[in-house]
């Protein structure tokens, strides 16, 4: 593929509307499939990850009608799922694979989830072990001490367990809660560090009785899910983060992002950028019942300063860390990101991809390792220089480097941006619109 070349020709200005948050979209499809009746989803994101989840539940016999940003799901409950005729392809969507495994663990048939290349390299023991404790029968490809896709699952009658998450992971928590929905007894998850709560909120929206507090989430099995009828999916805050950083680091920039998710477990990126002196204001915040909160975000450009980010904040910004590293490189002063090791097991090793790329652009960025954790240190000087960089076939690395190039002096060439289709296929188009639209 021909490299994608960008340079800083002007500053961004205008209004951005985003497709629905993919974390919410995955869960909306899954719970709509489990619930009896019809659920209509609007502002549904159309990209490879969300389509992978639709594919899984269609293969399980669920009637799903998808047209552009609207999806209609006719759920049948756990007993309505059918044995798939062949292995189910989840592409490179880790959320699809892990959450689907939680659902399939109690279905009375055998199924196999197969993955595309990068997902084949992501560890799955973090979900297979606790699901086996619940009574699931799962086999996986074993390499060293861990397990990897494909996963073959023979559904069993599950029992609820109390489980402490060894790694802060919303995907693991969600897989176990979904398994607990069809298990005997109480399922209780203890999370030492808070993670995204989209599953808990969505379960409440489907009238599931679930308790959360004091680092514990619990639900009783065999509850009936009641569809809310219609669900609007707010814009994806992780996608918004690229535009927020782009505008925040360039004096004179001004953008407004409309109807974006303001879930409290997702907006840590906003508060951290505000600590860096970014001019970001949240306006028109609304929430109706158990729905996800959403609102508009107004960003004005200026100069940022370095900050220190604690390890307990990392699970809340794990998807935004690459673009935060760009912001830190363009800020003034030192930024320290503590406990970033989970970045090593994403679509690529994002510690490596971002450090290598940003060094090419002149960033003073270092990695410090200890027995306890891995930290990133960035001594920002307010500027970057154009360079030839790599996406490493990772969507968040690719988009982060495009934003870095749009803020740097000179030309930046990104070797392959086709991976952006995974989560944000119209990212480049929306970026171009912000450079063309000066009537804010």
Beta strands, then each sheet from edge to edge (+ up, - down):
strand 1: 4-7
strand 2: 13-17
strand 3: 36-42
strand 4: 63-67
strand 5: 70-76
strand 6: 88-89
strand 7: 110-114
strand 8: 137-143
strand 9: 146-154
strand 10: 162-164
strand 11: 186-190
strand 12: 210-213
strand 13: 216-220
strand 14: 230-232
strand 15: 254-261
strand 16: 279-286
strand 17: 294-300
strand 18: 308-309
strand 19: 332-337
strand 20: 364-369
strand 21: 374-381
strand 22: 388-389
strand 23: 411-414
sheet 1: 1+ 23- 22-
sheet 2: 2+ 15+ 17- 16+
sheet 3: 4+ 5- 3+ 14+
sheet 4: 6+ 7+ 9- 8+
sheet 5: 10+ 11+ 13- 12+
sheet 6: 18+ 19+ 21- 20+
end
